[in-house]
Amino acid sequence: MVCKECWEPRHESDFFRVKPEDISVPFIAKESDDTSPIQTVTGNQTLVVSGSRVYQYTAALTANVTITLSTSDAKAYDRIQIYRTGTGAYTIDIGGLVTTISALPFFAEVEFNGTSWTLVHLTYLGL
């Protein structure tokens, strides 16, 4: 027993009960069928989104290169990354959006906006 001066009613949060939380995910993303996420390319290319989304030029260029960006199978916000680490005093034209400086390695990223490709990033490496 408790005397009147010491008695306190129970607090209402003493009766609060939390429901068990369901932490399962609604779906699991399918793994990509692409076994080689980075594709090494040489010369003029038509780049598509259905295969690799990362392309690299590692060999020395022996002529100016033109990259065509295909719109087939491309969806809004699809991106393609292009790296140049090879040597050679030649330029790379990326889809008519930009022509890179001769002989400098770079990283470029283009994005499809639903109707055309736009250049979203270009960085020259090692400067």
N, C-alpha and C positions, 0 to 999 in steps of 0.2 A: 504494500500500500504506500501511497505517496500523500504527504500532507497537502493541504490546499495551496499553500504558498509555493511549493515546488512543482505542482502539477502543470503540464503544458499539453495542449491538444496536439495530436499528430499533424505534421505538415502534409498538405495535399500532394506534394511530390513524392511522398512515401508510397502512394498508391499508383503512381505513374508506371506503366509497363510499355516497353518498346516492342514493336512488332519485329519479327525476324526479317532481315533485309535480304532481298534476292539480288545476288551479285553476279548472276550469270549474264553473259553477253548475248545480245539479240541475234548476232550472226558472226560467222568467222570468215574473214576475207580469203578468197581463193588465192593460192600461191601462183606467182607468175609462171607461165610456160617458158619464159625466156631463160635459157641456161647460161647465156653470156651477156650480162648487163652492159658491158662495154665492148663496142665493136670497133676494131681497128680498120680504117679505110684509107685508100689512096686515090688520088686523082679526082676528077669530077664525079659527083655523087648526087643522087636523088634520095633524100632522107625521108623516111616514113615513120609514123608513130607505132605502127603495128608490130614492129620488131624491136630492136634495141632503141633506147631513148638517149643513150650516151655514145657519142662517136668520137674517135680520137685519130688524129693524124700524127703518127710517130716517125714515119720515114721522111727523109729529106725530099722537099718538093723540087721537081725539075721543070715545072711550068706553073703559071698561074692556075688556080683551081676555082671552079664555080660549083657551089652547093645549091641545089634546087630543093626547096622545102615542099613536100607533097601535102596537099590538103585532103587526100583520100584517107578515110578512117580516122581523121583528126577530129577531136571534140574540143569544145571550148575549155580552156585552161590546160590543155595538153602542153607539155614542155619537152624540148630537145636540148641537150647539152652537147657542145662541141669543144674539144680540146685540140690544141696544136702544140706539140712538144718537139716536133722534128725541125730540122734546119732547112736551109735553102732560101735564096733571096727572092722569093715569090710571094704573092698575095693570095688570100682566100676571100672570095666574094660569097657572103652568106645570104642566099636568097634575095639578092638585090637590096638587102637592108643595110649592109655595111661591107666595105672592103677593108680587110685587116692590113696593118702595116707590115711591109715586107720583112721577112726573116725573124719576126718576134713571136715567141710562144704566147699563146693566149687561152683564155676560157671564155666562151660565149654561151648564152642561154636565150632561146627564143620561145615564145608562147603563142599558141593559137587562140584567137579571140572569138572564134565561131565562124569567121569568114576569111581571115587572113592571118599570116604570121607577123609578130612584132618582136623586135629585139628588146629584151628586158635586162640584159646584163652583158657587158664586155669588159674584161680585165686583161691587161697585158701582164704576163708573169715574169718575175725576175727583174722588174724595173726598180 
